[in-house]
């Protein structure tokens, strides 16, 4: 099955008084309930061109070659406003990450910039995403801008292969895809990849929602369409409700009052 069949556009002139009520089409929640994944786009919900500029000044990932990255821990407060929780490292146990450069270690990254987090369309996106997954106040949300650029052939997953991210709620939004061949997304019912579910090539503005604790995903390698020009592919990853005990221990250490998914 091709993921593109679930994409929908939006009519901004007919938006309801509550802008979050119709942020995602009804097919998104239906597909998540029935298939554990859904694909839509957010081109009419945010200024994609403005968001793309925040990929330009990303620091290099100190743990992975050819990758650039920023990340922040966010949460909703009791009023539903988006708050920056402060610093906490990323932690993925070996059960959820096969890459030696990343598994079973604490990884520290520069935060998302205040200019990015202050944008009204960024706040609306986070609030709508939390609403999609029925997140409560003070549940940690990890939001990343990350990606690869360069020449030749690059594995955007840097050795992770078919994997899960160790959470219950996961979404991947493509920000930039320039001079890229490959980077096709694949979903599977099993980690070995013997039960494929769907395939798609996400364009900028497409967002893939996954019940990460119920399926697995991968991305093909990237090559240049035009060998004379470097390629770029940057994405936003946003996820919450971690089932990775390692990450939950680190979250509890940094955010004692956070609401964690400590029972699976």
Rosetta silent file (secondary structure, phi, psi, omega in degrees, C-alpha in Angstrom):
SEQUENCE: XXXXXXXXXXXXXXXXXXXXXXXXXXXXXXXXXXXXXXXXXXXXXXXXXXXXXXXXXXXXXXXXXXXXXXXXXXXXXXXXXXXXXXXXXXXXXXXXXXXXXXXXXXXXXXXXXXXXXXXXXXXXXXXXXXXXXXXXXXXXXXXXXXXXXXXXXXXXXXXXXXXXXXXXXXXXXXXXXXXXXXXXXXXXXXXXXXXXXXXXXXXXXXXXXXXXXXXXXXXXXXXXXXXXXXXXXXXXXXXXXXXXXXXXXXXXXXXXXXXXXXXX
SCORE:     score description
SCORE:     0.000 S_00000001
   1 L     0.000  136.303  177.997    0.000    0.000    0.000 S_00000001
   2 E   -88.043  132.487 -178.211    1.270    3.464   -0.866 S_00000001
   3 H   -65.350  -25.233 -174.946    1.227    5.981    1.975 S_00000001
   4 H   -59.209  -19.524 -175.017    0.335    8.814   -0.407 S_00000001
   5 H   -67.358  -13.694 -177.098   -3.308    7.684   -0.446 S_00000001
   6 H  -105.289   10.054 -179.736   -3.956    9.262    2.962 S_00000001
   7 L   -82.540  143.129 -178.967   -2.679   12.764    2.224 S_00000001
   8 L  -140.007  151.575  172.744   -5.140   15.639    2.318 S_00000001
   9 L   -96.989 -178.698 -176.217   -5.055   19.365    1.790 S_00000001
  10 L  -135.347  150.196  174.986   -6.783   22.074    3.826 S_00000001
  11 L  -109.407  102.662 -175.767   -9.048   25.044    3.131 S_00000001
  12 H   -63.292  -25.755 -177.418   -7.919   27.846    5.415 S_00000001
  13 H   -71.888  -15.250 -177.980  -11.074   29.875    4.693 S_00000001
  14 H  -113.734   22.056 -179.511  -13.249   27.251    6.381 S_00000001
  15 L   -68.163  143.278  179.466  -11.211   26.698    9.532 S_00000001
  16 L   -73.646  172.525  179.707  -13.263   26.418   12.754 S_00000001
  17 L   -61.422  -36.818  174.784  -13.039   28.825   15.657 S_00000001
  18 L   -88.944  106.533 -174.071  -10.771   26.360   17.455 S_00000001
  19 L   -65.941  -18.731 -179.927   -7.791   26.141   15.070 S_00000001
  20 L   -83.865  -20.855 -173.992   -6.620   22.864   16.624 S_00000001
  21 L   -64.175  -29.724 -177.032   -9.918   21.057   16.147 S_00000001
  22 L  -121.184   24.477 -178.307   -9.345   20.646   12.422 S_00000001
  23 L   -63.561  -42.867  178.364   -5.537   20.717   12.309 S_00000001
  24 L  -108.040  142.102  175.758   -5.413   17.074   11.186 S_00000001
  25 L   -67.062  158.408 -178.741   -7.957   15.535    8.795 S_00000001
  26 H   -59.179  -29.752 -179.367  -10.282   12.883   10.192 S_00000001
  27 H   -64.156  -22.647  179.607   -8.420   10.248    8.179 S_00000001
  28 H   -65.933  -52.150 -179.936   -5.341   10.809   10.359 S_00000001
  29 H   -67.564  -35.794  178.427   -6.947    9.596   13.576 S_00000001
  30 H   -63.618  -45.537 -179.380   -8.829    6.863   11.718 S_00000001
  31 H   -66.192  -40.964  177.061   -5.683    5.530   10.116 S_00000001
  32 H   -60.169  -40.235 -179.357   -3.734    5.642   13.382 S_00000001
  33 H   -69.401  -35.922 -174.001   -6.500    3.671   15.077 S_00000001
  34 H   -93.108  -33.049 -172.080   -6.791    1.095   12.310 S_00000001
  35 H  -123.317   -8.884 -179.000   -3.246    0.807   10.924 S_00000001
  36 L    73.252   10.666  173.127   -0.958    2.419   13.520 S_00000001
  37 E  -151.589  159.019  176.947    0.327    4.950   10.958 S_00000001
  38 E  -156.641  150.259  177.692   -0.983    7.894    8.987 S_00000001
  39 E  -128.534  130.951  173.575    0.361   10.342    6.427 S_00000001
  40 E  -144.957 -166.275  175.504   -0.828   13.878    5.816 S_00000001
  41 E  -137.625  159.368 -177.151    0.765   17.253    5.106 S_00000001
  42 L  -123.683   22.227 -175.297    1.044   20.526    6.988 S_00000001
  43 L   -60.302  -34.636 -179.147    1.843   22.909    4.145 S_00000001
  44 L   -87.368   -3.409 -176.732   -1.234   25.027    4.820 S_00000001
  45 L   -99.661  -18.627 -176.170   -0.686   25.022    8.586 S_00000001
  46 L  -146.574  166.498  177.980    2.782   26.527    8.796 S_00000001
  47 L   -88.759   88.591 -174.211    5.277   28.637    6.893 S_00000001
  48 H   -60.635  -39.657 -179.929    7.406   25.817    5.514 S_00000001
  49 H   -61.818  -39.842  177.909    9.859   28.144    3.795 S_00000001
  50 H   -67.719  -41.384  178.553   10.510   29.964    7.077 S_00000001
  51 H   -61.315  -36.209 -177.400   10.923   26.683    8.958 S_00000001
  52 H   -61.951  -29.499 -178.951   13.481   25.527    6.392 S_00000001
  53 H   -65.325  -22.724 -178.579   15.802   28.404    7.290 S_00000001
  54 H   -77.738   -5.521  172.466   16.290   26.924   10.761 S_00000001
  55 H   -84.964  -10.873 -173.289   18.110   23.981    9.196 S_00000001
  56 L   -74.984  -28.907 -175.136   20.823   26.317    7.917 S_00000001
  57 L  -113.197   24.645  179.057   22.615   26.935   11.226 S_00000001
  58 L   -67.914  138.411  173.569   22.364   23.505   12.830 S_00000001
  59 L   -70.957  155.743  173.661   25.510   22.355   14.637 S_00000001
  60 E   -64.369  142.431  174.953   27.164   19.160   13.504 S_00000001
  61 L   -70.186  119.267 -176.891   26.039   16.060   15.345 S_00000001
  62 L   -72.278   -8.750 -175.803   29.043   15.188   17.574 S_00000001
  63 L  -108.742  -15.893 -171.971   28.176   11.485   17.563 S_00000001
  64 L  -135.008  130.738  178.346   27.302   10.833   13.909 S_00000001
  65 L   -68.652  147.213  173.314   29.159   11.731   10.718 S_00000001
  66 L    64.079   20.921  179.227   27.432   13.851    8.058 S_00000001
  67 E  -125.110  146.991  176.878   24.541   14.812   10.340 S_00000001
  68 E  -124.146  148.103 -171.034   23.448   18.156   11.801 S_00000001
  69 E  -164.989  145.011  163.246   21.060   18.511   14.720 S_00000001
  70 E  -134.994  154.430  177.393   19.311   20.519   17.440 S_00000001
  71 E  -154.146  151.039  176.903   16.763   19.225   19.948 S_00000001
  72 E  -142.653  150.899  173.288   14.643   20.459   22.839 S_00000001
  73 E   -96.406  122.582 -178.506   12.354   18.940   25.444 S_00000001
  74 E  -120.137  166.884  174.655    8.935   20.595   25.434 S_00000001
  75 E  -161.844  158.575  171.436    5.659   20.079   27.301 S_00000001
  76 E   -88.078  143.488  172.532    2.233   21.597   27.620 S_00000001
  77 L   -91.021 -174.235 -176.405    1.360   23.377   30.848 S_00000001
  78 L   -63.239  -23.382  178.197   -2.060   23.269   32.546 S_00000001
  79 L   -89.054   -2.691 -178.573   -3.349   25.982   30.195 S_00000001
  80 L    86.419    9.828  177.274   -2.226   24.075   27.115 S_00000001
  81 L   -83.649  150.128 -179.101    0.643   26.448   26.337 S_00000001
  82 E   -83.149  127.763  178.805    3.934   25.079   25.004 S_00000001
  83 E  -123.284  143.137  173.099    6.814   25.315   27.461 S_00000001
  84 E   -81.863  119.291 -176.114   10.519   24.591   27.089 S_00000001
  85 E   -76.169  -20.675 -176.501   11.344   22.086   29.844 S_00000001
  86 E   107.403 -166.740 -170.670   15.065   22.790   29.788 S_00000001
  87 L   -82.142  138.112  169.881   18.087   20.602   29.242 S_00000001
  88 L  -161.284  134.328  179.968   18.097   16.812   29.192 S_00000001
  89 L   -72.515  160.092  171.198   20.226   14.518   27.020 S_00000001
  90 E   -81.080  141.299 -179.798   18.834   12.031   24.539 S_00000001
  91 E  -142.145  118.066  176.389   19.157    8.422   25.669 S_00000001
  92 E  -124.071  124.047  177.640   18.351    5.368   23.557 S_00000001
  93 L   -73.728  161.291 -178.691   18.959    1.878   24.819 S_00000001
  94 L   -60.477  -21.546  177.990   20.439   -0.816   22.621 S_00000001
  95 L   -68.261  -18.399 -176.373   17.025   -2.460   22.293 S_00000001
  96 L  -118.962    1.132 -178.277   15.920    0.537   20.209 S_00000001
  97 L  -150.528  117.081 -178.089   19.098    1.555   18.401 S_00000001
  98 L   -88.230   -5.458 -176.782   21.518   -0.762   16.598 S_00000001
  99 L   -82.017  124.955 -178.259   24.069    1.949   15.839 S_00000001
 100 L   -62.952  -28.825 -177.693   27.186    1.692   18.019 S_00000001
 101 L   -74.211  -12.603 -173.986   27.714    5.453   17.841 S_00000001
 102 L  -126.050  -27.323 -171.873   24.346    6.157   19.475 S_00000001
 103 L   -74.847  143.523  172.906   23.080    3.187   21.505 S_00000001
 104 L    58.360   35.916  176.021   23.352    2.984   25.309 S_00000001
 105 E  -144.771  156.242  174.084   24.915    6.393   25.746 S_00000001
 106 E   -83.467  133.774 -179.863   23.828    9.870   26.707 S_00000001
 107 E  -121.506  127.475 -175.180   23.863   12.292   23.773 S_00000001
 108 L  -109.794  130.737 -178.056   23.966   16.038   24.322 S_00000001
 109 L  -133.006  154.676  172.828   22.801   18.523   21.683 S_00000001
 110 L   -65.423  147.584 -178.051   22.308   22.256   21.392 S_00000001
 111 L   -75.622  163.268  168.659   18.673   23.283   21.896 S_00000001
 112 L   -59.862  145.698 -174.932   16.279   24.512   19.265 S_00000001
 113 L   -70.017  153.168  178.956   16.654   28.266   18.939 S_00000001
 114 H   -64.445  -32.209  177.921   14.386   30.625   20.843 S_00000001
 115 H   -63.640  -39.066  178.872   13.411   32.261   17.542 S_00000001
 116 H   -68.740  -50.246 -176.091   12.112   28.926   16.263 S_00000001
 117 H   -67.068  -22.055 -179.770   10.263   27.972   19.445 S_00000001
 118 L   -82.454  -10.924 -177.887    8.667   31.425   19.704 S_00000001
 119 L   -64.756  133.144  178.305    7.000   31.157   16.302 S_00000001
 120 H   -59.432  -35.721 -179.218    3.176   30.961   16.586 S_00000001
 121 H   -74.799  -23.750  173.383    3.005   28.248   13.919 S_00000001
 122 H   -71.132  -46.084  178.611    5.578   26.173   15.808 S_00000001
 123 H   -61.437  -41.570  178.846    3.563   26.447   19.022 S_00000001
 124 H   -64.515  -39.051  178.396    0.358   25.589   17.169 S_00000001
 125 H   -62.078  -47.353 -179.003    2.029   22.580   15.569 S_00000001
 126 H   -63.911  -43.380  179.488    3.250   21.238   18.931 S_00000001
 127 H   -62.995  -43.226  179.456   -0.148   21.820   20.559 S_00000001
 128 H   -67.125  -37.307  178.011   -1.976   20.127   17.697 S_00000001
 129 H   -65.201  -44.068  177.871    0.478   17.226   17.740 S_00000001
 130 H   -62.381  -37.166  178.423   -0.001   16.760   21.492 S_00000001
 131 H   -67.187  -38.791  178.150   -3.750   16.846   20.972 S_00000001
 132 H   -57.813  -38.599 -177.189   -3.523   14.199   18.251 S_00000001
 133 L   -97.410    6.225  178.174   -1.820   11.856   20.705 S_00000001
 134 L    58.012   41.979  178.623   -3.939   12.921   23.711 S_00000001
 135 L   -75.629  143.862  177.727   -0.939   14.060   25.706 S_00000001
 136 L   -93.760  171.889  175.621   -1.532   15.520   29.144 S_00000001
 137 L   -59.405  142.179  173.568    0.187   18.478   30.779 S_00000001
 138 L    72.334   14.250  170.649    3.847   17.924   31.700 S_00000001
 139 L   -84.236  122.149 -177.273    4.386   14.924   29.415 S_00000001
 140 L   -62.489  134.741  176.538    7.863   15.424   27.868 S_00000001
 141 E  -120.731  122.827  178.073    7.900   15.957   24.112 S_00000001
 142 E   -95.378  120.618  179.385   11.201   15.624   22.272 S_00000001
 143 E  -120.561  126.910 -177.069   11.394   17.856   19.183 S_00000001
 144 E  -126.427  144.697  159.990   14.388   17.704   16.864 S_00000001
 145 E  -110.602  120.632 -174.699   15.540   19.355   13.677 S_00000001
 146 E  -148.710  159.027  178.708   18.035   16.971   12.148 S_00000001
 147 E   172.398 -176.949 -176.858   19.315   15.906    8.785 S_00000001
 148 E  -127.443  152.259  172.421   22.149   15.189    6.407 S_00000001
 149 E  -148.193  153.259  178.032   23.906   17.097    3.661 S_00000001
 150 E   152.344 -149.021 -176.015   26.843   16.270    1.484 S_00000001
 151 L  -135.154  164.167  177.585   27.948   14.303   -1.530 S_00000001
 152 L    75.796 -140.744 -178.648   28.071   10.697   -2.652 S_00000001
 153 L  -113.088  128.988 -179.224   26.049    8.081   -0.769 S_00000001
 154 E  -131.952  137.399  172.157   24.892    8.644    2.832 S_00000001
 155 L   -89.092  109.930 -177.825   22.851    6.476    5.177 S_00000001
 156 L   -65.013  -19.918  179.156   20.479    8.939    6.895 S_00000001
 157 L   -92.996   -6.625  174.923   19.967    6.441    9.737 S_00000001
 158 L    50.335   47.054  174.055   23.702    5.974   10.269 S_00000001
 159 L    95.268   -1.564 -179.440   23.483    2.246   10.902 S_00000001
 160 L   -73.559  -29.255  179.047   20.140    2.020   12.696 S_00000001
 161 L    62.063 -147.580  175.076   18.504    0.061    9.871 S_00000001
 162 L   -72.239  124.744 -171.281   14.958   -1.154   10.531 S_00000001
 163 E  -156.020  171.414  166.938   14.198    0.155   13.991 S_00000001
 164 L  -122.496  156.583 -174.986   11.785    1.713   16.471 S_00000001
 165 L   -92.366   -3.297  176.810   12.528    4.898   18.416 S_00000001
 166 L    83.861   37.527 -179.140   11.421    3.613   21.815 S_00000001
 167 E  -148.683  177.133  176.600    8.198    5.561   22.266 S_00000001
 168 E  -100.313  -30.055 -176.705    4.454    5.338   21.657 S_00000001
 169 E  -120.282  120.220 -176.865    3.922    8.582   19.727 S_00000001
 170 E  -144.100  135.099  173.954    6.232    9.485   16.853 S_00000001
 171 E  -138.222  144.500 -178.046    5.926   11.797   13.850 S_00000001
 172 E  -126.187  118.204 -179.804    8.422   12.637   11.111 S_00000001
 173 E  -111.950  124.761  176.958    8.039   15.849    9.096 S_00000001
 174 E   -81.592  123.397  178.161   10.229   16.458    6.049 S_00000001
 175 E   -91.736  -52.084 -176.012   11.536   20.045    6.004 S_00000001
 176 E  -133.843  141.807  174.205   13.961   20.037    3.070 S_00000001
 177 E  -147.846   95.091 -173.520   14.688   17.605    0.261 S_00000001
 178 E  -124.670  127.259  179.085   17.063   19.098   -2.276 S_00000001
 179 L    56.802   38.636 -174.117   19.013   17.241   -4.984 S_00000001
 180 E  -109.468  131.788  167.426   18.097   13.970   -3.279 S_00000001
 181 E  -117.385  132.975 -176.449   17.648   10.562   -4.839 S_00000001
 182 E    98.881 -145.619 -177.403   16.460    7.817   -2.487 S_00000001
 183 L    58.915   36.218  176.062   15.473    8.408    1.145 S_00000001
 184 L   -77.538  137.118  179.632   12.324    6.309    0.648 S_00000001
 185 E   -90.090  142.626  179.577   10.457    5.508    3.867 S_00000001
 186 E  -134.122  139.309  176.470    9.395    1.950    4.695 S_00000001
 187 E  -115.991  143.510 -177.669    7.116    0.585    7.429 S_00000001
 188 E  -138.097  154.040  173.826    7.184   -2.984    8.747 S_00000001
 189 L   -86.036  -13.574 -178.616    5.285   -5.113   11.222 S_00000001
 190 L  -138.648  154.476 -176.910    8.520   -6.795   12.342 S_00000001
 191 L   -68.471  -26.656  179.889   12.110   -5.709   12.959 S_00000001
 192 L   -73.828  -14.905  178.663   13.463   -8.274   10.507 S_00000001
 193 L    79.851   18.447 -179.944   11.548   -6.577    7.710 S_00000001
 194 L   -85.743   -9.245 -179.457    9.761   -9.736    6.547 S_00000001
 195 L  -125.461   75.302 -179.575    6.313   -8.123    6.935 S_00000001
 196 E   -67.031  143.484 -179.264    6.324   -4.869    4.926 S_00000001
 197 E  -111.436  -41.789 -175.656    3.354   -2.562    5.460 S_00000001
 198 E  -165.986  160.043  179.150    3.881    0.513    3.286 S_00000001
 199 E  -137.933  148.545  176.101    6.396    2.590    1.301 S_00000001
 200 E  -166.244  155.605  170.575    6.580    6.263    0.420 S_00000001
 201 L  -111.038  110.221 -175.219    8.885    9.087   -0.565 S_00000001
 202 L   -81.540  132.612  175.200    8.034   12.068    1.639 S_00000001
 203 L   -94.653  162.905  175.481    8.198   15.556    0.132 S_00000001
 204 L   -53.981  129.826 -177.189    8.770   18.744    2.148 S_00000001
 205 L    99.015  -15.448  175.918    5.649   19.368    4.216 S_00000001
 206 E   -78.910  142.273  178.486    4.656   15.703    4.440 S_00000001
 207 E  -133.168  130.165 -179.145    4.374   14.265    7.943 S_00000001
 208 E  -107.777  120.533  178.336    4.263   10.596    8.855 S_00000001
 209 E  -100.096  135.036 -177.091    2.657    9.640   12.188 S_00000001
 210 E  -134.946  137.351  164.054    3.585    6.275   13.736 S_00000001
 211 L   -82.304   90.457 -167.194    2.573    4.243   16.764 S_00000001
 212 L   -63.965  -23.067 -179.760    6.231    3.491   17.280 S_00000001
 213 L   -84.125   -0.406 -177.112    5.684    0.743   19.847 S_00000001
 214 L  -118.984   -8.796  178.386    3.611   -1.277   17.354 S_00000001
 215 L  -151.309  178.722 -176.879    5.663   -1.154   14.150 S_00000001
 216 E  -127.475  158.303 -178.522    9.127   -0.502   12.717 S_00000001
 217 E  -144.056  161.135  176.406   10.481    1.896   10.129 S_00000001
 218 E  -152.870  167.698  176.976   13.510    2.577    7.968 S_00000001
 219 E  -135.657  135.123  178.756   14.769    5.015    5.340 S_00000001
 220 L   -68.864  164.446  176.387   16.821    4.168    2.251 S_00000001
 221 L   -64.892  162.082 -176.242   20.227    5.676    1.575 S_00000001
 222 E  -114.370  134.888  170.367   20.613    9.078   -0.088 S_00000001
 223 E  -131.176  166.595 -179.817   22.503    9.925   -3.249 S_00000001
 224 E   -81.565  135.408  169.490   22.764   13.092   -5.329 S_00000001
 225 L   -70.258  -46.602  176.011   20.506   13.547   -8.319 S_00000001
 226 L  -108.947  110.188 -175.592   22.999   16.021   -9.746 S_00000001
 227 L   -64.831  -11.444 -179.621   26.538   14.943   -8.792 S_00000001
 228 L   -85.881   -9.777 -175.213   27.799   18.516   -9.232 S_00000001
 229 L  -125.757  132.824  176.385   25.613   19.860   -6.392 S_00000001
 230 L   -62.470  153.263  177.708   25.560   18.707   -2.728 S_00000001
 231 E   -98.258  161.680  173.354   22.310   17.221   -1.440 S_00000001
 232 E  -142.761  135.652  170.185   20.310   18.194    1.658 S_00000001
 233 E  -142.721  115.197 -179.249   17.566   16.355    3.527 S_00000001
 234 E  -124.894  143.842 -176.535   16.331   17.729    6.841 S_00000001
 235 E  -135.002  161.289  166.331   13.447   16.558    8.966 S_00000001
 236 E  -107.438  129.797  172.948   11.660   17.329   12.193 S_00000001
 237 E  -112.523  128.929  177.903   11.211   14.391   14.547 S_00000001
 238 E  -133.854  127.928 -177.168    8.735   14.811   17.378 S_00000001
 239 E  -151.858  164.475 -175.359    7.911   12.036   19.837 S_00000001
 240 E  -161.430  176.412 -178.782    6.652   11.308   23.344 S_00000001
 241 E    53.933   72.281 -173.348    5.522    8.589   25.787 S_00000001
 242 E   -77.655  137.522  173.703    8.777    6.685   25.876 S_00000001
 243 L  -104.858    1.561  176.652    8.886    2.938   26.411 S_00000001
 244 L   -83.567  111.480 -177.618   12.676    3.024   26.573 S_00000001
 245 H   -59.554  -35.617  179.773   13.552    2.574   30.257 S_00000001
 246 H   -61.259  -48.571  179.526   16.932    4.226   29.714 S_00000001
 247 H   -64.412  -40.053 -179.750   15.358    7.425   28.380 S_00000001
 248 H   -64.741  -36.335  177.162   12.728    7.464   31.124 S_00000001
 249 H   -63.278  -41.864 -179.698   15.387    7.182   33.834 S_00000001
 250 H   -69.872  -38.374  176.459   17.240   10.158   32.411 S_00000001
 251 H   -62.041  -43.795  179.633   14.020   12.153   32.045 S_00000001
 252 H   -62.814  -36.487 -179.500   13.100   11.488   35.685 S_00000001
 253 H   -65.247  -38.895 -176.171   16.559   12.609   36.769 S_00000001
 254 H   -90.732  -29.946 -177.140   16.264   15.955   34.944 S_00000001
 255 L  -127.820   79.623 -174.160   12.518   16.555   35.256 S_00000001
 256 L   -59.538  -26.570 -176.221   11.329   15.140   38.624 S_00000001
 257 L   -98.764    6.497 -178.283    7.780   16.434   38.166 S_00000001
 258 L   -69.820  152.441  175.034    7.298   15.240   34.586 S_00000001
 259 L   -93.418  109.590 -174.442    4.483   12.837   33.693 S_00000001
 260 L  -108.350  155.901  174.805    6.262    9.803   32.241 S_00000001
 261 L   -89.921   77.576 -174.583    5.086    6.650   30.535 S_00000001
 262 L   -94.179   -4.215  171.273    6.729    4.366   33.097 S_00000001
 263 L  -122.295  131.083 -173.942    4.264    1.525   32.669 S_00000001
 264 L   -84.881    0.000    0.000    3.918   -0.028   29.242 S_00000001
